[in-house]
Amino acid sequence: MAIKKRTPPSRRPVPTKLTSEVLQQNAILHGLDGPEASEVLERGSLVDLAVRHQIYQPDEPIKDVFFPLDCVLSVVTRMEDGSQIEVGTIGREGLSAIPLLLGATTTANESYCQVPGHAVKIEAKLFQSLKTNGRFLQLLNRYVQAYVNMLGQLAACNRLHNVYERCARWLLMTQDRVGDPDIHLTHEYLAMMLGTQRSGVTIAAGTLHRAGFIEYTHGIITILDRVGLEGASCECYRVASEQFGGLLRLVNGNNGSDASSSDEAARKRKKIATRS
C-alpha cells in the first residue's frame, strides 16, 4: 500500500503591504480583531528581515516587537570569548517579546534573524496595550508555556542526541515555520545553531543527503523527503510538534501525520541509523 506522506505547510505569496490577511499569518496576531487589529494595521509595519538583522541586544531596552510570518528568529547566548549558541527559536507560531511578557524591559540574551523573510513589527508600547485583548492574551500565555517547555526539551536534546538527529529536527521545525522546502542556511551558521563544530554538521548533512532526505548547494538546504527526515530526527521534533502544533495549525492548517506516515518514518529512522 502506498505511503501517504505528511503535507508540509505551503508558502503563501510574498506580502507587499500590511493587511488583515497578513495578520492571520502569525498565530499570535491571529487572535486580534476589532479596534486592536485596526491599531496594529495603522501603527505597525511589514518588514523584510535579512539574515543577522538585529531584533534586540543584551542589556538594552527592547523597543520593538516582531511577529514572524515566514522568517525564523534566533535567541542566542554569547560567551566571553565571542562564541555563541542558540537557546531558542521563534517562528510564525510566536513573537520576539517573551522578555516583555515576563515583566522585563531588557534581557541578557541576543536575538537576530536566522532565516530571512517577513515579519510584522510594532512598538513595545503598543504591544503592552494590546494585552487587554482577552484572546490575544490567551494565545500569548499559551505560547510562553510551549516556549518554556521547549527550552528544557532542547537542552536535553543538545546533551543526549547526536548531531544528525538534531540537524533533522532543526530542519523540520524550520520548514514548519517558513512553509518552504528551501531553507537559506550555510553549514557554518547551522553549526552555531546546533552548538557543534562545522565539521560535525557537514558529516550530518552528508548522511542526510546520501539517504536522499535533503540536498544542499550555495547556502540553501532543500528538504526532498520529509517523512525520511522525520525518521532521522530524534523524539524532540515530535515533542515540538505537540507543544506548538495548536498554534501552528492556526496559520498552517492541519498537517498532522497519520499512522502510515509515522510507521514509514520509524522504518526510515532504522535505515539511517545503520548508515551512521
N, C-alpha and C positions, 0 to 999 in steps of 0.2 A: 504494500500500500504506500502511496506517495506520502512523503512527509510534508505537512503544512508548516511552513516557516512563519515565525513571528514577523509581522509587518512593522518596520521601523517608522517613527514619525516622519511625515513629509515636510520638506522645506516650503514655506509659504513664499509668495512673491516678495521681493525686497521692498520694504515700506519706504515711501518717499516723504510722507508727512504724518504728523501725529493725529490719529483719528480714533473714534470709539472702537473700531475693529482692531486697531493696533493694540489698544489697552487689553483686549481679550487674549492677546498672545503671551501675556505673563500671568501666572497663576494668582499672584497677589493682587495685581491691578484688576484682574478678573472679578474681584469682589467689590469693586467700586461701581456705584451708579448714582443717578441724580446729581445734586449740586457738587458732590465731591469729585465725581468723574469729570464734570464740566470744568472744575477748577484745575484739575491736572491737565486737561486739554488746553486750557488757557495759559497756565503758568509753567507747564512742563515743556520739555523739548525732546525730539527724537535725535539721538546721537549715533554716529558711526564710530565704533571703537576699534582702534588698531591694536596690534599686539604690543604689550607693555604700557598701554595707556594707564596712567595712574588713577586709581579710584580713591584711595586715601593712603596717607603715610603715617608711620609710627609717631605717636605722641603729638599729633597735630589735629586741630579741630576738624571734625567731619562736617563739611558744609553742604555736600550734595549726596543724594541717594540715587542709585542706579537699579533699574529693573530690567534684567536681560531679556531679550526677545529671541535671538539666535546666536548670541555670543556666550562665552563662559568666562567668569571672573575667578581669579585665584587669590586665596588668602595665604600668605607665607610668613614664616618666622625667619629672621635673618640673624646669623651668629656674628660674633665679634670679628672673625676672620673673613667676613663677607659672604660665606656660604649661606645658602637658604634652602628651606624645604617647605613644601606645600602642606598646610594643615587644614585646608578646606577649599571647596569649590562651590561656585554659585552659578546656576543657570536659570532658565525661564520658570523654574518652579519657585524661585525666591527673589531675594533682593540683597543689596550690599549693606543694609543698615542694621545688622544684628547688634553691634555695639550700642547704637542709639536705642534699640528695643530693650536692651538690658540696663538702660539708665545712664550710660556713659556718653561722653562727647568726644572722647579720644580712645585709642587702642594701642597696644604695644606691637600689634602686627601691621603688616603692609598688605595692600591689595592692589592688583592691577589686572588688566585684561589678558587672558590666557589664550583664548581662541577668538579671533576677530569676528565682529558682527554688530548688531544694532541693540540699543537699549533705550529705555525711557529714563530721562534724568529730571529730577525735581530737587528743589532746595530742601535742606533738612528741616527748616521751619514749617514748610508746607507739609512735609511728611508727619511731623508731630501733630499737626491739626487734623490730619486725616484719620488718626486713630480713634476718633469719636464715632466713626462708622462701624457699626457692630459686626457686619460680615467681614469687613476688611480686617478688623482686629482679630476676629476668629481665625482667619487664614494666616495672619502673622504669627499667632501663638502656635498654630498647628505646624507652621514651617520651622519655627525656632526649636520646637520639640524634636522634629525629624532631624534637623541640622545637628543638634547636640548629640542625639543618639548616634548619628553617623560619625561624629568626631571620635567617639570611643571605638566604633567598629573599624574605622580606618587606621587608628593607632594599632589595634591588634593585627590588622591586615598587613601593615608595613613590617611588623615584627615576625609574623608567623608564616606568611605566604611568599612563595618565590616570585621573582620579578616578572616572568611571563604571565603568571596568573594575575598579578596586579596590573600589568600592562593591558591585558584583555579587559579587565574590569574597568579601567580608566577609559579605554576607547568606547566601550559600550555605554557608560554613563555620559560620555561626551556626545555620542550620537543621539541619545535620548534628548539631549538639551538643544542641539543645533538642528536636528532633523535633516541631516545630510550625511551620506556615507563618506564624503571627502572632508577630512579634518586637517586644517592647516597647522602643522606642528613639526618641528625638527626633532631629531633624536636627542640632541643636547638639551632642548627645553623639556622634553618628556622625561629625561633622566632627572632633571631638577624636580619635576612634579612628583616623581616616584621615590625620590630620595636615594638614588643609586648612581653608580658610575655610568657614563655614556656607553662604555663597552658592554655593560650588562644589558642595557636597553637594546643595543644593536643585536646582541645574541637573541634576546627575547623576540624582537621584531622579526628577525630572520627565521626563527622557529615558527612563528605565526604565519609568515609569508610562505614558507615551504609547505605548510599544511593547507595552503590555499585560502586562508581566512582573511588576509589583508594583502595589499601591495603598497609600496611607498616609493615616491620619487619627487625630487625637487621640493622638499618640505611639506608634502601632502601625503597623509596616510589615508588610504581608501579601504573601507570595510567591504569585502566581497561576499563573505559568508557569515551572516550574523549568528545563526544557530551554532556554527562551528566555534565562533568566538565566545559564545555563551558557555559552550562545553569546555573551552580553555580557561575560562575565568574561575576564580575562587568563589566561595559562597557569598562573598561580600557584595557581589553585584545583585544577587537575589535580595539580600538584606536592604540594599539601597533602593531597589525597585519597590520593596514593601514600604519603606519609610516615605519615599517621595512619590509613590505611584498615584495616590489620590490627587495630589496637586498637579502632577504632570498630565493626568488624564483630562484635567480641565482645559488644557491648551493643546494636547496632542491627540485626544480621542483615546478610545480604549484599545491598547495594543498588547493586551495580556497574552501570555503564551497558553497553548493548550497542551494536553497530555503528550501528544505525539511529538510536539516541539521539545518538550522537556526530556523525553526519552532520547531523542536524537542528540540533544545537547550532551546528555550524560554519556552516550556512546562515543561522541567525538572527544569528550574530555579524556576518556580512557585511551583513545587513539593517540592524542597529542602527548599524553603522559609517557607513552612508550618511546616517543621520539626525542624527548628532552634529555 
